[in-house]
Amino acid sequence: MKICCFPQGPLDSNCYAVLSGDTSLIFDPSVKPEKVLAGLAPEAKISGILITHGHNDHLRYIREWITRFPEAGVYMSKEDDYLLKDPVYNCSYMLGEDIIYDFPYEDASGVISLGAFSIKVIPTPGHTKGSVCYLVTDPGESALFSGDTLFAGSMGRCDMEGGNFKDMMTSLGKLSGLDSSLPVFPGHGPDTTIGNEIRTNPYMNS
């Protein structure tokens, strides 16, 4: 499993491309397809586009991705659907924009199978009602894509629409039960591991 990170925008949101064999996944399409594809092999096939939550800085270029790869499955929790329809709720207003999103997607739940990847959807409300983390397993390897739930040394905000501090603490407690060696790839900032966050993140053991 190869993981490529593409941070972009005024909030430095991380878009990830995850590759195994002839299957590639995109997590949080916050970067234009052209920029990501330039860093991948020409034969890379995008099989899935997975969104951790319904904020503008994490799905900014979803329309371009769907147009470029109409065969790719798109996944997001339906709990965040209402955020898409309101520029204040989806935070596009914070960038001086007035964006309403309308695109087809499947509810992110259970286990998603795409190529050799098995993707366990972990509901982690707190930043938004529908925030999820994706535990991705390729034979012999696993990684967690944590969106704005867990950051290296910190956590996501709980003061926007759908946010809830108590829910966030419950969600972080859930993540602390994962394997300590598990790599974590957040929606902002550098990657980390579950074990490192248990040792150093003040919110993981609150």
Secondary structure, 3 states (H helix, E strand, C coil): CEEEEEEECCCCEEEEEEEECCEEEEECCCCCHHHHHHCCCCCCCEEEEECCCCCHHHHCCHHHHHHHCCCCEEEECHHHHHHHCCCCCCCHHHHCCCCCCCCCCEECCCEEEECCEEEEEEECCCCCCCCEEEEEEECCEEEEEEECCEECCEECCCCCCCCCHHHHHHHHHHHHCCCCCCEEEECECCCEEHHHHHHHCCCCCC
